[in-house]
Structures are given as C-alpha cells and as structure tokens.
C-alpha cells in the first residue's frame, strides 16, 4: 500500500519534506505537478483503511508553516480555501476515496493539539540560525543552491559531493595558512580537526543544506572568534569579492596558491551542477548573520580572473650535509650572519671568537672553496 493517493483529483503527488515519521511518514508536505502544495497528516485508521487530511495552501503560507509561524491546528482548522481533503487509502488494493470537508466540519479528534508547530529547524530564517548557533555553540552555515527552476528539491549526488568536498578542502587550506603552516606541506590533522564541517540537515528553497562546525574552539588572542569562524570569514569574503580584478588576486596572494587551487575546484563544481546562484548565511555564537552570494555568471568571471593571476608560491628547502673530513687551522676571526638551515633564524650581530677553518674533503677529491 502506498501512503500517497494515486489517480485522484489531488493529482500526481511527490514529497517535499517529512516532519514526523512512524513506520512511514505521518506528517509531511507534498505537491502535485501543477505546483499546488499540501500539508498532510495521518489522523485515523480502521481495519480496512487509513484516513489522512490534506490541507492545500499557497507558497507564501507554506513558507510561514515551514518556519514555525503557523500552528499545526490552524493549518487545517483555518485552511486558506475554507476546506481540506479527507482521504481514505485502503490497505488492500482498492479505490482511494477523496472527499472535501469544510474546515468547520473537521472532527475535533482529527485536529492536532493547540500550540504545536512544525519543527523546521533547518530553514534559512536569520533569527533561527542565530538562535541555533548560540544554543549549540557552533558555527552554523545555511548553504543554498538556487536553480533556474525555483521548486527544485533534489540535487545530483555526484555533483553535490564535489561541491561539499571542495568546500571543505578550501576551508582546510585557509586554516593551514591561518595557523602559519607552510602550504607546501600536507594539511596536518590538527588543522583539519579545527576546520571540519558536518551536514546536519537539508531544506527546500531551492536546495538548501545546513552545515555546522564539528568543534568550537576560541582563538588564543581573545577576539571572541573560533578558529573555524576566522576561516569562514575569509571564505565569505572570497565569495563576496566576486570577480574584482584587484582585490581578489590580492586576497588570494595572502591566502596562498593552495587556497586558490581549492577555491577554483569549488567554483568549477558549482558550474557543473547548473545553479543560477549560490547563497550562504553564516552565524557564529553571539554574532549577527553574515551573508555571501555569487551568481553563475560571476562564477565564470572569477575563474577567468584566477586563471590570469600570478600567485606567489612558497617552498621550504632543507639541505642535508655529510661531513667526511676535518682539518683545523686555528685563527682569530670575526664571524657574522652564521648559516641558518631549514628556515631557522641566525644571529645577525658580529661575534669575535676563536674559530677553526674547516676543510671538507670527499673521499675522492678535495673541494676548492669559491
């Protein structure tokens, strides 16, 4: 038995979001091919059938419902068109029976209790994201892929995976620079632990994902920001710089070549999935929401700017020296700027001391000093 009625006046239905589940969805939203939206609740069952109520609604009312602004009881008791659909779905193969109930004809036992709302925690409401960030003490990111077709509620897994993995790698690369690590090294585990982002939910409009930091660790400077928060701030700035031909190259030279490479992979993944716009809302505990936004046309321009930007790269060089033979000739000399290997700092003050001339000879020949 399907819990969605088939071949009825309600049309061909598909699920938008499930809010309560007990062996099957018992409270959910759905829509038909013509775009009409319903909030649906299972209200009763008998030996032969289940009974459901379908409340049709406009997209604006649905948005308020999803944000918890309309009580569940009022969805049915005060339906916009003055009526709801009463649907009987038989357990065995049979005909789905659909009737209309005026809102004042709905049996009281069918109506939800007063004060109940749909808990749509993962929506893009700014108040919600700020509150959630403070309550959980986590960085919270609402990451919304907007498509040309407004009602998209699904996305290809392969393309979505590329977007999320390149997003994480971009944040990791920023974190590596923030911790003063050389970009030539593999990103160490202590950086990834601080910058890890996890997905905690999805939501509609067009296709939204709620992400959050796995840890919250305040910086040692007492600035009231987490380390991940500092990295996200840099990422949001990158997004909002768009294709600025002066500020974007300057920012990428600060964040180094690895960040630019990972950011390029992220933008390329966005072009593959076919979005019209990327919108990001980011909340940090106790802070106002910050936003980032970039349109598809701008994404292509950014990729051109990065392609034509010369980025400085740093390389750490260590020299291994093998000592094979020493001969001593003692003399008094002034020594300045001793050799400093592998990035070490030498003392720049001249120093008078007894030193020895050291001649290095390989087993086969004697090297002349230049």
C-alpha positions as CSV (number, residue, x, y, z in Angstrom):
1,X,0.0,0.0,0.0
2,X,1.3,3.5,-0.9
3,X,0.7,6.2,1.6
4,X,0.2,8.7,-1.3
5,X,-3.2,8.5,-3.0
6,X,-3.0,7.7,-6.7
7,X,-5.3,8.6,-9.6
8,X,-7.3,11.1,-7.7
9,X,-8.3,14.8,-8.1
10,X,-5.2,15.7,-5.9
11,X,-3.0,14.9,-8.9
12,X,0.4,13.2,-9.1
13,X,2.0,13.9,-5.7
14,X,5.6,14.0,-4.6
15,X,7.1,14.5,-1.2
16,X,8.6,17.9,-0.3
17,X,9.7,17.3,3.3
18,X,8.8,14.8,6.1
19,X,8.3,16.3,9.6
20,X,7.2,13.2,11.6
21,X,7.8,9.5,10.9
22,X,6.4,6.4,12.4
23,X,7.0,3.3,10.2
24,X,6.1,5.7,7.4
25,X,5.7,9.5,7.0
26,X,2.7,10.6,9.2
27,X,3.2,14.4,8.9
28,X,4.7,15.8,5.7
29,X,4.4,18.3,2.9
30,X,3.9,17.4,-0.8
31,X,2.9,19.0,-4.1
32,X,1.4,17.9,-7.3
33,X,2.6,18.5,-10.9
34,X,0.8,21.8,-11.1
35,X,2.6,23.1,-8.1
36,X,-0.2,23.0,-5.5
37,X,1.2,22.4,-2.0
38,X,-0.4,20.3,0.7
39,X,0.4,19.7,4.4
40,X,-0.7,16.2,5.2
41,X,-1.4,14.4,8.4
42,X,-2.5,10.8,9.2
43,X,-5.5,11.2,11.6
44,X,-7.1,7.8,12.0
45,X,-7.1,4.1,10.8
46,X,-9.6,1.2,10.7
47,X,-9.4,-2.4,9.9
48,X,-9.5,-1.6,6.2
49,X,-8.1,1.8,5.6
50,X,-6.1,4.8,6.8
51,X,-7.5,8.3,7.0
52,X,-5.5,11.4,6.1
53,X,-6.2,15.1,5.9
54,X,-4.7,17.2,3.1
55,X,-4.7,21.0,3.6
56,X,-4.0,22.9,0.3
57,X,-2.1,26.1,0.7
58,X,-0.2,28.9,-1.2
59,X,3.6,29.0,-1.3
60,X,3.7,32.1,1.0
61,X,1.6,30.3,3.7
62,X,3.8,27.2,3.2
63,X,6.9,29.3,3.9
64,X,5.4,30.5,7.2
65,X,4.4,27.0,8.1
66,X,7.9,25.7,7.5
67,X,9.3,28.5,9.7
68,X,7.0,27.5,12.6
69,X,4.9,30.7,12.3
70,X,1.6,28.9,11.9
71,X,0.2,26.4,14.4
72,X,-0.4,22.9,13.1
73,X,-4.0,23.0,14.2
74,X,-4.6,26.3,12.3
75,X,-3.3,24.7,9.1
76,X,-6.4,22.6,9.0
77,X,-8.9,24.5,11.1
78,X,-8.2,27.7,9.2
79,X,-7.4,26.4,5.8
80,X,-6.9,29.2,3.2
81,X,-9.7,28.0,0.9
82,X,-12.0,27.1,3.7
83,X,-11.8,23.3,3.2
84,X,-9.4,20.3,3.4
85,X,-9.4,17.0,1.7
86,X,-10.4,13.8,3.6
87,X,-8.5,10.9,2.0
88,X,-9.2,7.2,2.7
89,X,-6.4,4.8,1.5
90,X,-7.3,1.1,1.7
91,X,-4.7,-1.4,3.0
92,X,-5.5,-3.8,0.2
93,X,-5.7,-2.8,-3.5
94,X,-8.7,-0.7,-3.9
95,X,-10.0,2.8,-4.8
96,X,-8.7,5.8,-2.9
97,X,-11.7,7.8,-1.7
98,X,-11.3,11.6,-1.6
99,X,-13.9,13.9,0.0
100,X,-13.9,17.6,0.9
101,X,-14.5,18.8,4.4
102,X,-15.4,22.3,5.2
103,X,-13.0,23.5,7.9
104,X,-15.8,23.7,10.5
105,X,-16.8,20.1,9.7
106,X,-13.4,18.5,10.7
107,X,-13.9,16.3,13.8
108,X,-12.1,17.7,16.8
109,X,-10.3,14.4,17.4
110,X,-8.7,14.8,13.9
111,X,-7.1,18.1,14.8
112,X,-3.6,18.5,16.4
113,X,-3.4,19.9,19.9
114,X,-3.1,23.6,20.4
115,X,0.4,25.1,20.4
116,X,2.0,22.5,18.1
117,X,4.1,23.8,15.2
118,X,6.2,22.1,12.5
119,X,9.8,21.9,13.8
120,X,11.6,23.0,10.6
121,X,14.9,23.8,12.3
122,X,16.8,23.8,9.1
123,X,15.3,26.8,7.4
124,X,17.0,30.0,6.3
125,X,15.4,32.3,8.7
126,X,18.0,34.6,10.2
127,X,16.6,34.6,13.7
128,X,16.5,30.8,13.6
129,X,20.2,30.4,12.5
130,X,21.4,32.9,15.1
131,X,19.5,31.2,17.9
132,X,20.6,27.7,16.8
133,X,24.3,28.9,16.6
134,X,24.1,30.3,20.2
135,X,22.3,27.3,21.6
136,X,24.6,24.8,20.1
137,X,27.7,27.0,20.4
138,X,28.7,26.0,16.9
139,X,29.4,27.8,13.6
140,X,26.2,27.3,11.5
141,X,26.1,27.7,7.7
142,X,23.0,27.6,5.6
143,X,24.3,26.7,2.1
144,X,21.6,27.3,-0.6
145,X,22.0,26.2,-4.2
146,X,19.4,28.2,-6.2
147,X,18.4,26.7,-9.6
148,X,16.7,28.3,-12.6
149,X,13.6,26.1,-11.8
150,X,12.5,27.6,-8.4
151,X,10.9,24.4,-7.0
152,X,13.9,22.1,-7.3
153,X,14.1,19.9,-4.2
154,X,16.8,17.4,-5.2
155,X,20.3,17.5,-6.5
156,X,22.7,15.0,-8.2
157,X,24.8,13.2,-5.6
158,X,28.0,13.2,-7.6
159,X,28.0,16.9,-8.3
160,X,26.9,17.7,-4.8
161,X,29.7,15.6,-3.4
162,X,32.3,17.5,-5.4
163,X,30.9,20.8,-4.1
164,X,31.0,19.8,-0.5
165,X,34.4,18.1,-0.7
166,X,36.0,21.1,-2.4
167,X,34.3,23.5,0.1
168,X,35.9,21.6,3.0
169,X,39.3,21.5,1.3
170,X,39.2,25.2,0.7
171,X,38.4,25.9,4.3
172,X,41.2,23.5,5.3
173,X,43.7,25.3,3.1
174,X,42.7,28.7,4.6
175,X,43.2,27.1,8.1
176,X,46.6,25.9,7.2
177,X,47.7,29.5,6.4
178,X,45.9,30.9,9.5
179,X,48.0,28.5,11.7
180,X,51.2,29.6,10.0
181,X,51.8,26.3,8.4
182,X,53.7,26.0,5.1
183,X,51.4,25.5,2.2
184,X,53.9,23.1,0.7
185,X,53.1,20.5,3.4
186,X,50.1,18.2,3.5
187,X,47.4,19.7,5.7
188,X,48.1,18.3,9.2
189,X,45.4,16.6,11.3
190,X,45.4,19.4,13.9
191,X,44.2,21.8,11.2
192,X,41.5,19.5,9.9
193,X,40.2,18.9,13.4
194,X,39.7,22.6,13.8
195,X,38.1,23.2,10.4
196,X,35.9,20.2,10.0
197,X,32.3,20.9,8.8
198,X,29.4,18.4,9.0
199,X,26.0,18.4,7.5
200,X,23.1,18.5,10.0
201,X,20.1,18.8,7.6
202,X,18.6,19.8,4.3
203,X,15.7,22.1,3.4
204,X,13.9,23.3,0.4
205,X,14.3,26.6,-1.5
206,X,15.8,25.8,-3.9
207,X,18.1,23.1,-2.5
208,X,19.5,24.0,1.0
209,X,21.9,22.3,3.3
210,X,22.6,23.2,6.9
211,X,26.2,22.7,7.8
212,X,27.9,23.2,11.2
213,X,31.4,23.1,12.7
214,X,32.1,19.9,14.5
215,X,34.0,21.8,17.2
216,X,34.0,25.3,18.6
217,X,37.4,26.4,19.8
218,X,38.0,30.1,20.6
219,X,41.2,31.7,19.4
220,X,44.1,32.3,21.8
221,X,44.1,36.1,21.2
222,X,40.8,36.6,23.0
223,X,39.0,38.0,19.9
224,X,35.8,36.1,20.7
225,X,36.0,34.1,17.4
226,X,36.5,30.4,16.8
227,X,39.3,29.3,14.6
228,X,36.7,27.9,12.1
229,X,34.9,31.2,12.3
230,X,38.0,33.0,11.2
231,X,38.4,30.6,8.2
232,X,34.7,31.0,7.3
233,X,35.1,34.8,7.4
234,X,37.9,34.6,4.8
235,X,35.8,32.2,2.7
236,X,32.7,34.6,2.8
237,X,35.0,37.5,1.8
238,X,36.3,35.5,-1.2
239,X,32.7,34.8,-2.3
240,X,31.7,38.5,-2.0
241,X,34.8,39.8,-3.8
242,X,33.3,38.2,-6.9
243,X,35.5,38.9,-10.0
244,X,37.1,42.0,-8.7
245,X,40.3,42.2,-10.7
246,X,42.3,44.0,-8.0
247,X,41.0,42.8,-4.6
248,X,40.6,39.1,-5.5
249,X,44.2,38.5,-6.6
250,X,45.4,40.4,-3.6
251,X,43.3,38.3,-1.2
252,X,44.4,35.0,-2.9
253,X,48.1,36.0,-2.6
254,X,47.5,36.4,1.1
255,X,45.8,33.0,1.3
256,X,48.4,31.4,-0.9
257,X,48.4,29.2,-4.0
258,X,46.8,26.1,-2.4
259,X,43.7,28.0,-1.3
260,X,43.4,29.5,-4.8
261,X,43.6,26.0,-6.3
262,X,41.0,24.5,-4.0
263,X,38.7,27.6,-4.4
264,X,38.9,27.0,-8.2
265,X,37.8,23.4,-7.7
266,X,34.9,24.6,-5.6
267,X,33.7,27.1,-8.3
268,X,34.2,24.6,-11.1
269,X,31.9,22.2,-9.1
270,X,29.3,24.9,-8.9
271,X,29.3,25.3,-12.7
272,X,28.8,21.6,-13.2
273,X,25.6,21.3,-11.2
274,X,24.0,24.2,-13.1
275,X,23.0,26.6,-10.4
276,X,21.7,30.1,-11.0
277,X,23.0,31.4,-7.7
278,X,24.8,30.3,-4.5
279,X,23.6,32.0,-1.3
280,X,25.3,31.4,2.1
281,X,24.1,32.5,5.5
282,X,26.7,32.1,8.3
283,X,26.1,32.6,12.0
284,X,28.6,32.4,14.8
285,X,27.6,32.2,18.5
286,X,26.6,35.7,19.7
287,X,27.2,37.3,16.3
288,X,24.9,38.7,13.6
289,X,24.4,36.6,10.4
290,X,26.8,37.3,7.6
291,X,25.9,36.5,4.0
292,X,27.8,35.5,0.9
293,X,26.3,35.4,-2.6
294,X,27.5,34.7,-6.1
295,X,25.7,34.2,-9.4
296,X,26.6,31.7,-12.0
297,X,27.7,34.4,-14.5
298,X,30.1,35.8,-11.9
299,X,31.5,32.3,-11.1
300,X,32.8,32.1,-14.7
301,X,34.3,35.5,-14.4
302,X,36.1,34.6,-11.2
303,X,37.6,31.5,-12.8
304,X,39.0,33.7,-15.6
305,X,40.5,36.2,-13.0
306,X,42.2,33.4,-11.1
307,X,43.5,31.8,-14.3
308,X,45.2,35.1,-15.3
309,X,46.5,35.8,-11.8
310,X,50.2,35.1,-11.0
311,X,50.3,33.7,-7.4
312,X,53.4,33.5,-5.3
313,X,54.2,30.1,-4.1
314,X,56.5,29.2,-1.1
315,X,58.8,26.2,-1.0
316,X,60.6,25.1,2.1
317,X,64.1,23.7,1.3
318,X,66.2,21.6,3.7
319,X,69.8,20.8,2.9
320,X,71.5,17.7,4.3
321,X,75.3,17.9,4.6
322,X,77.5,14.9,5.1
323,X,80.8,15.7,6.9
324,X,83.6,13.5,5.6
325,X,86.9,15.0,6.8
326,X,88.1,17.9,9.0
327,X,91.5,19.7,9.4
328,X,92.0,22.5,11.8
329,X,94.0,25.8,11.4
330,X,93.3,27.9,14.5
331,X,93.0,31.7,14.0
332,X,91.1,34.7,15.4
333,X,88.3,35.9,13.1
334,X,85.1,37.9,13.3
335,X,82.0,35.8,12.5
336,X,78.7,37.5,11.2
337,X,75.5,36.0,10.0
338,X,76.0,32.3,10.8
339,X,74.3,29.8,8.5
340,X,70.7,29.1,9.3
341,X,69.2,25.9,7.8
342,X,65.7,24.9,7.1
343,X,64.1,28.3,7.8
344,X,65.9,28.9,11.1
345,X,66.9,32.4,12.2
346,X,70.5,33.4,12.6
347,X,72.1,35.9,15.0
348,X,72.9,39.0,12.9
349,X,75.3,40.5,15.5
350,X,79.0,40.1,14.7
351,X,80.8,37.8,17.2
352,X,84.5,37.7,17.9
353,X,85.7,34.2,18.8
354,X,88.3,31.6,18.2
355,X,87.2,29.7,15.1
356,X,88.7,27.0,13.0
357,X,89.0,26.8,9.3
358,X,87.2,23.6,8.3
359,X,88.2,21.9,5.0
360,X,85.7,19.4,3.7
361,X,87.2,16.7,1.5
362,X,85.3,14.0,-0.1
363,X,86.9,10.5,-0.1
364,X,87.9,11.1,-3.8
365,X,88.8,14.7,-4.0
366,X,89.4,18.0,-2.2
367,X,86.7,20.7,-2.8
368,X,88.1,24.2,-3.5
369,X,86.3,27.0,-1.7
370,X,84.9,29.7,-4.0
